Amino acid sequence: MKSFRELNKLGFLGFLGFLGLAGIYAGEIRTISFCAFFVFFRYFNIMPDELFRENLRKAAVPAFFFTLSSLSVAMVLSIISDNISTIENGLGISFSISMISFVAVFAYLQYKEGKGLE
């Protein structure tokens, strides 16, 4: 059994997939997209090296700035329209944009790394 320090912490994102299952059980079909997080469980078996950590950093930076900009737009729209549901929708859209950008950039970097090893 690996100690906690030896575990790849990215694998813990896989537990968010259970939100999707709980939502399906509760009748909220909109939460099914959380099931995509189950893919992150595979990272428990990958030992993170320097290149892996660097790829994580490269993927996290655009995700952070997409979140920052989309939340800012949602807040401004919420203030202008005086409608609280705008900020609620903005939070959901912001989370989606950040996760999609993180996964897309990280998958591209992993693909590029694997292609370079051949």
mmCIF file of the C-alpha atoms, coordinates in Angstrom:
data_MODEL
# 
_entry.id   MODEL 
# 
loop_
_atom_site.group_PDB 
_atom_site.id 
_atom_site.type_symbol 
_atom_site.label_atom_id 
_atom_site.label_alt_id 
_atom_site.label_comp_id 
_atom_site.label_asym_id 
_atom_site.label_entity_id 
_atom_site.label_seq_id 
_atom_site.pdbx_PDB_ins_code 
_atom_site.Cartn_x 
_atom_site.Cartn_y 
_atom_site.Cartn_z 
_atom_site.occupancy 
_atom_site.B_iso_or_equiv 
_atom_site.pdbx_formal_charge 
_atom_site.auth_seq_id 
_atom_site.auth_comp_id 
_atom_site.auth_asym_id 
_atom_site.auth_atom_id 
_atom_site.pdbx_PDB_model_num 
ATOM 1   C CA . MET A 1 1   ? 0.000   0.000  0.000   1.00 0.00 ? 1   MET A CA 1 
ATOM 2   C CA . LYS A 1 2   ? 1.350   3.390  -0.974  1.00 0.00 ? 2   LYS A CA 1 
ATOM 3   C CA . SER A 1 3   ? 1.653   6.088  1.635   1.00 0.00 ? 3   SER A CA 1 
ATOM 4   C CA . PHE A 1 4   ? -0.271  9.325  1.181   1.00 0.00 ? 4   PHE A CA 1 
ATOM 5   C CA . ARG A 1 5   ? 2.868   11.159 0.095   1.00 0.00 ? 5   ARG A CA 1 
ATOM 6   C CA . GLU A 1 6   ? 3.467   8.642  -2.690  1.00 0.00 ? 6   GLU A CA 1 
ATOM 7   C CA . LEU A 1 7   ? -0.067  8.935  -4.083  1.00 0.00 ? 7   LEU A CA 1 
ATOM 8   C CA . ASN A 1 8   ? -0.683  11.079 -7.118  1.00 0.00 ? 8   ASN A CA 1 
ATOM 9   C CA . LYS A 1 9   ? -3.061  13.727 -5.742  1.00 0.00 ? 9   LYS A CA 1 
ATOM 10  C CA . LEU A 1 10  ? -4.673  14.222 -9.168  1.00 0.00 ? 10  LEU A CA 1 
ATOM 11  C CA . GLY A 1 11  ? -6.431  10.898 -8.644  1.00 0.00 ? 11  GLY A CA 1 
ATOM 12  C CA . PHE A 1 12  ? -8.585  12.422 -5.908  1.00 0.00 ? 12  PHE A CA 1 
ATOM 13  C CA . LEU A 1 13  ? -10.496 14.360 -8.574  1.00 0.00 ? 13  LEU A CA 1 
ATOM 14  C CA . GLY A 1 14  ? -12.036 11.008 -9.471  1.00 0.00 ? 14  GLY A CA 1 
ATOM 15  C CA . PHE A 1 15  ? -14.184 11.171 -6.353  1.00 0.00 ? 15  PHE A CA 1 
ATOM 16  C CA . LEU A 1 16  ? -16.133 14.037 -7.948  1.00 0.00 ? 16  LEU A CA 1 
ATOM 17  C CA . GLY A 1 17  ? -17.610 11.390 -10.237 1.00 0.00 ? 17  GLY A CA 1 
ATOM 18  C CA . PHE A 1 18  ? -19.721 10.191 -7.332  1.00 0.00 ? 18  PHE A CA 1 
ATOM 19  C CA . LEU A 1 19  ? -21.564 13.531 -7.479  1.00 0.00 ? 19  LEU A CA 1 
ATOM 20  C CA . GLY A 1 20  ? -22.760 12.467 -10.904 1.00 0.00 ? 20  GLY A CA 1 
ATOM 21  C CA . LEU A 1 21  ? -23.986 9.135  -9.597  1.00 0.00 ? 21  LEU A CA 1 
ATOM 22  C CA . ALA A 1 22  ? -25.688 10.802 -6.629  1.00 0.00 ? 22  ALA A CA 1 
ATOM 23  C CA . GLY A 1 23  ? -27.367 13.272 -8.965  1.00 0.00 ? 23  GLY A CA 1 
ATOM 24  C CA . ILE A 1 24  ? -28.637 10.507 -11.219 1.00 0.00 ? 24  ILE A CA 1 
ATOM 25  C CA . TYR A 1 25  ? -29.982 8.676  -8.181  1.00 0.00 ? 25  TYR A CA 1 
ATOM 26  C CA . ALA A 1 26  ? -31.686 11.890 -6.998  1.00 0.00 ? 26  ALA A CA 1 
ATOM 27  C CA . GLY A 1 27  ? -33.219 12.504 -10.423 1.00 0.00 ? 27  GLY A CA 1 
ATOM 28  C CA . GLU A 1 28  ? -30.969 15.415 -11.406 1.00 0.00 ? 28  GLU A CA 1 
ATOM 29  C CA . ILE A 1 29  ? -29.844 14.323 -14.864 1.00 0.00 ? 29  ILE A CA 1 
ATOM 30  C CA . ARG A 1 30  ? -27.830 17.561 -15.287 1.00 0.00 ? 30  ARG A CA 1 
ATOM 31  C CA . THR A 1 31  ? -25.196 16.209 -12.909 1.00 0.00 ? 31  THR A CA 1 
ATOM 32  C CA . ILE A 1 32  ? -24.290 13.322 -15.219 1.00 0.00 ? 32  ILE A CA 1 
ATOM 33  C CA . SER A 1 33  ? -21.307 15.305 -16.538 1.00 0.00 ? 33  SER A CA 1 
ATOM 34  C CA . PHE A 1 34  ? -19.603 14.801 -13.158 1.00 0.00 ? 34  PHE A CA 1 
ATOM 35  C CA . CYS A 1 35  ? -19.234 11.117 -14.087 1.00 0.00 ? 35  CYS A CA 1 
ATOM 36  C CA . ALA A 1 36  ? -16.429 12.201 -16.431 1.00 0.00 ? 36  ALA A CA 1 
ATOM 37  C CA . PHE A 1 37  ? -14.258 12.746 -13.345 1.00 0.00 ? 37  PHE A CA 1 
ATOM 38  C CA . PHE A 1 38  ? -13.988 8.977  -12.869 1.00 0.00 ? 38  PHE A CA 1 
ATOM 39  C CA . VAL A 1 39  ? -11.204 9.128  -15.490 1.00 0.00 ? 39  VAL A CA 1 
ATOM 40  C CA . PHE A 1 40  ? -8.931  10.782 -12.926 1.00 0.00 ? 40  PHE A CA 1 
ATOM 41  C CA . PHE A 1 41  ? -8.794  7.601  -10.830 1.00 0.00 ? 41  PHE A CA 1 
ATOM 42  C CA . ARG A 1 42  ? -6.212  6.278  -13.314 1.00 0.00 ? 42  ARG A CA 1 
ATOM 43  C CA . TYR A 1 43  ? -3.691  8.824  -12.028 1.00 0.00 ? 43  TYR A CA 1 
ATOM 44  C CA . PHE A 1 44  ? -3.401  6.992  -8.705  1.00 0.00 ? 44  PHE A CA 1 
ATOM 45  C CA . ASN A 1 45  ? -1.258  4.455  -10.608 1.00 0.00 ? 45  ASN A CA 1 
ATOM 46  C CA . ILE A 1 46  ? 1.010   7.048  -12.236 1.00 0.00 ? 46  ILE A CA 1 
ATOM 47  C CA . MET A 1 47  ? 4.078   8.221  -10.347 1.00 0.00 ? 47  MET A CA 1 
ATOM 48  C CA . PRO A 1 48  ? 4.380   11.984 -10.867 1.00 0.00 ? 48  PRO A CA 1 
ATOM 49  C CA . ASP A 1 49  ? 7.747   13.104 -12.168 1.00 0.00 ? 49  ASP A CA 1 
ATOM 50  C CA . GLU A 1 50  ? 9.010   16.592 -13.007 1.00 0.00 ? 50  GLU A CA 1 
ATOM 51  C CA . LEU A 1 51  ? 7.528   16.588 -16.509 1.00 0.00 ? 51  LEU A CA 1 
ATOM 52  C CA . PHE A 1 52  ? 4.149   15.441 -15.183 1.00 0.00 ? 52  PHE A CA 1 
ATOM 53  C CA . ARG A 1 53  ? 4.114   18.265 -12.625 1.00 0.00 ? 53  ARG A CA 1 
ATOM 54  C CA . GLU A 1 54  ? 5.189   20.777 -15.256 1.00 0.00 ? 54  GLU A CA 1 
ATOM 55  C CA . ASN A 1 55  ? 2.366   19.620 -17.535 1.00 0.00 ? 55  ASN A CA 1 
ATOM 56  C CA . LEU A 1 56  ? -0.069  20.076 -14.633 1.00 0.00 ? 56  LEU A CA 1 
ATOM 57  C CA . ARG A 1 57  ? 1.153   23.634 -14.167 1.00 0.00 ? 57  ARG A CA 1 
ATOM 58  C CA . LYS A 1 58  ? 0.870   24.360 -17.877 1.00 0.00 ? 58  LYS A CA 1 
ATOM 59  C CA . ALA A 1 59  ? -2.703  23.054 -17.899 1.00 0.00 ? 59  ALA A CA 1 
ATOM 60  C CA . ALA A 1 60  ? -3.759  24.807 -14.689 1.00 0.00 ? 60  ALA A CA 1 
ATOM 61  C CA . VAL A 1 61  ? -2.720  28.322 -15.704 1.00 0.00 ? 61  VAL A CA 1 
ATOM 62  C CA . PRO A 1 62  ? -5.156  28.730 -18.640 1.00 0.00 ? 62  PRO A CA 1 
ATOM 63  C CA . ALA A 1 63  ? -7.919  27.085 -16.601 1.00 0.00 ? 63  ALA A CA 1 
ATOM 64  C CA . PHE A 1 64  ? -7.366  29.600 -13.809 1.00 0.00 ? 64  PHE A CA 1 
ATOM 65  C CA . PHE A 1 65  ? -7.486  32.591 -16.142 1.00 0.00 ? 65  PHE A CA 1 
ATOM 66  C CA . PHE A 1 66  ? -10.580 31.278 -17.957 1.00 0.00 ? 66  PHE A CA 1 
ATOM 67  C CA . THR A 1 67  ? -12.282 30.932 -14.578 1.00 0.00 ? 67  THR A CA 1 
ATOM 68  C CA . LEU A 1 68  ? -11.204 34.386 -13.500 1.00 0.00 ? 68  LEU A CA 1 
ATOM 69  C CA . SER A 1 69  ? -12.414 36.051 -16.694 1.00 0.00 ? 69  SER A CA 1 
ATOM 70  C CA . SER A 1 70  ? -15.712 34.167 -16.962 1.00 0.00 ? 70  SER A CA 1 
ATOM 71  C CA . LEU A 1 71  ? -16.566 34.834 -13.310 1.00 0.00 ? 71  LEU A CA 1 
ATOM 72  C CA . SER A 1 72  ? -15.757 38.512 -13.781 1.00 0.00 ? 72  SER A CA 1 
ATOM 73  C CA . VAL A 1 73  ? -18.081 38.695 -16.769 1.00 0.00 ? 73  VAL A CA 1 
ATOM 74  C CA . ALA A 1 74  ? -20.824 36.913 -14.812 1.00 0.00 ? 74  ALA A CA 1 
ATOM 75  C CA . MET A 1 75  ? -20.451 39.329 -11.892 1.00 0.00 ? 75  MET A CA 1 
ATOM 76  C CA . VAL A 1 76  ? -20.609 42.374 -14.142 1.00 0.00 ? 76  VAL A CA 1 
ATOM 77  C CA . LEU A 1 77  ? -23.680 40.995 -15.927 1.00 0.00 ? 77  LEU A CA 1 
ATOM 78  C CA . SER A 1 78  ? -25.287 40.226 -12.579 1.00 0.00 ? 78  SER A CA 1 
ATOM 79  C CA . ILE A 1 79  ? -24.703 43.784 -11.379 1.00 0.00 ? 79  ILE A CA 1 
ATOM 80  C CA . ILE A 1 80  ? -25.970 45.315 -14.622 1.00 0.00 ? 80  ILE A CA 1 
ATOM 81  C CA . SER A 1 81  ? -29.066 43.131 -14.894 1.00 0.00 ? 81  SER A CA 1 
ATOM 82  C CA . ASP A 1 82  ? -29.751 43.073 -11.126 1.00 0.00 ? 82  ASP A CA 1 
ATOM 83  C CA . ASN A 1 83  ? -30.547 39.375 -11.504 1.00 0.00 ? 83  ASN A CA 1 
ATOM 84  C CA . ILE A 1 84  ? -29.008 36.915 -9.029  1.00 0.00 ? 84  ILE A CA 1 
ATOM 85  C CA . SER A 1 85  ? -29.551 33.921 -11.324 1.00 0.00 ? 85  SER A CA 1 
ATOM 86  C CA . THR A 1 86  ? -26.915 35.367 -13.660 1.00 0.00 ? 86  THR A CA 1 
ATOM 87  C CA . ILE A 1 87  ? -24.200 34.798 -11.066 1.00 0.00 ? 87  ILE A CA 1 
ATOM 88  C CA . GLU A 1 88  ? -25.500 31.287 -10.375 1.00 0.00 ? 88  GLU A CA 1 
ATOM 89  C CA . ASN A 1 89  ? -25.354 30.423 -14.065 1.00 0.00 ? 89  ASN A CA 1 
ATOM 90  C CA . GLY A 1 90  ? -21.965 32.112 -14.287 1.00 0.00 ? 90  GLY A CA 1 
ATOM 91  C CA . LEU A 1 91  ? -20.573 29.884 -11.547 1.00 0.00 ? 91  LEU A CA 1 
ATOM 92  C CA . GLY A 1 92  ? -21.678 26.762 -13.393 1.00 0.00 ? 92  GLY A CA 1 
ATOM 93  C CA . ILE A 1 93  ? -20.379 27.980 -16.725 1.00 0.00 ? 93  ILE A CA 1 
ATOM 94  C CA . SER A 1 94  ? -17.108 29.102 -15.146 1.00 0.00 ? 94  SER A CA 1 
ATOM 95  C CA . PHE A 1 95  ? -16.560 25.705 -13.540 1.00 0.00 ? 95  PHE A CA 1 
ATOM 96  C CA . SER A 1 96  ? -17.332 23.960 -16.825 1.00 0.00 ? 96  SER A CA 1 
ATOM 97  C CA . ILE A 1 97  ? -15.013 26.186 -18.829 1.00 0.00 ? 97  ILE A CA 1 
ATOM 98  C CA . SER A 1 98  ? -12.155 25.756 -16.379 1.00 0.00 ? 98  SER A CA 1 
ATOM 99  C CA . MET A 1 99  ? -12.477 21.964 -16.226 1.00 0.00 ? 99  MET A CA 1 
ATOM 100 C CA . ILE A 1 100 ? -12.812 21.583 -19.998 1.00 0.00 ? 100 ILE A CA 1 
ATOM 101 C CA . SER A 1 101 ? -9.788  23.805 -20.625 1.00 0.00 ? 101 SER A CA 1 
ATOM 102 C CA . PHE A 1 102 ? -7.721  22.029 -17.952 1.00 0.00 ? 102 PHE A CA 1 
ATOM 103 C CA . VAL A 1 103 ? -8.545  18.569 -19.282 1.00 0.00 ? 103 VAL A CA 1 
ATOM 104 C CA . ALA A 1 104 ? -8.052  19.582 -22.921 1.00 0.00 ? 104 ALA A CA 1 
ATOM 105 C CA . VAL A 1 105 ? -4.643  21.187 -22.342 1.00 0.00 ? 105 VAL A CA 1 
ATOM 106 C CA . PHE A 1 106 ? -3.494  18.391 -20.026 1.00 0.00 ? 106 PHE A CA 1 
ATOM 107 C CA . ALA A 1 107 ? -4.614  15.687 -22.482 1.00 0.00 ? 107 ALA A CA 1 
ATOM 108 C CA . TYR A 1 108 ? -2.797  17.473 -25.312 1.00 0.00 ? 108 TYR A CA 1 
ATOM 109 C CA . LEU A 1 109 ? 0.399   17.741 -23.252 1.00 0.00 ? 109 LEU A CA 1 
ATOM 110 C CA . GLN A 1 110 ? 0.175   14.064 -22.247 1.00 0.00 ? 110 GLN A CA 1 
ATOM 111 C CA . TYR A 1 111 ? -0.369  13.093 -25.895 1.00 0.00 ? 111 TYR A CA 1 
ATOM 112 C CA . LYS A 1 112 ? 2.574   15.243 -26.971 1.00 0.00 ? 112 LYS A CA 1 
ATOM 113 C CA . GLU A 1 113 ? 4.761   13.683 -24.268 1.00 0.00 ? 113 GLU A CA 1 
ATOM 114 C CA . GLY A 1 114 ? 3.770   10.151 -25.306 1.00 0.00 ? 114 GLY A CA 1 
ATOM 115 C CA . LYS A 1 115 ? 4.395   10.928 -28.963 1.00 0.00 ? 115 LYS A CA 1 
ATOM 116 C CA . GLY A 1 116 ? 7.867   12.235 -28.137 1.00 0.00 ? 116 GLY A CA 1 
ATOM 117 C CA . LEU A 1 117 ? 8.791   8.981  -26.410 1.00 0.00 ? 117 LEU A CA 1 
ATOM 118 C CA . GLU A 1 118 ? 8.143   6.869  -29.499 1.00 0.00 ? 118 GLU A CA 1 
# 
